């Protein structure tokens, strides 16, 4: 699920795309498998010193997802006994340190906060990451730890949060916040294919590879359609007009489909790290429970 690439990397990946186009003429299915593997291979970015310092303030734990995949988790415990819990899910090529500002605000509001590094991210094991794998890890966490009061999720993490609840039937939170989340997985894959420079034949084989692996067609990986099923979850969707990864129209579509609250920002981009966003998230989670 690559996003912005430097020119040198783009030229390199375009060469790979040309090779895949040639391979598709001989073995379409093999070309689809290789392209899918590239799509699911994030860069594991090194943690900055300030990130390591922040993560050291949490209690660390490990749990195991499918195929003995070790996942590193973090808990920032509230001083209030029996405090409601919030689970934070990061996006592509990220890690749990991205929640620094959110953890501070949620702790001050009286919540216990959990997070974990997705597969192939941060301190977790693995070499691949995609929405279905991430969804399964979310479900495993919830099965082991119990459903949190709320989930706050960014980008790919938001897609995993929705899919785990709507498609994998994981126990649901009372509230869910989606930050800069894409509405359609098919659009993300098509954009990736455009960056790679592969033709329509390869793209179709990628879709087929997804269905072969999961038994689920690409059309079912629609965050907007699945969010509409979460009628018992109070939702807040935040999206920036200048998001260059997930177009703002997709945030609007999710919110409309879900009948969720919607907040649109400007000039904040995809990361959604501004203090005003953090305040809006904490305020929504603190607001009166409807259950």
Buried (B, 14 or more C-beta within 10 A) or exposed (E): BBBEEEEEEBEEBBEBBEEBBEBBEEEBEBBBBBBBEBBBBBEBEEBEEEBEEBBEEBEEBEBEBEEEBEBBBBBBEBEEEEBBBBBBBBBBBBBBBBBBBBBBBBBEBEBBBBBBBBBBBBBBBBEBBBBBBBBBBBBBBBEEBEBBBBBBBBBBBBBBBBBBBBBBEBEBBBBBBBBBBBBBBBBBBBBBBEBBBBBEBBBBBBBBBBBEEBEEEBEBBBBBBBBBBBEEBBBBBBBBBEBEBBBBEBBBBBBBBBEBBBBEBEEBBBBBBBEEBBEBBBEBBBEEEEE
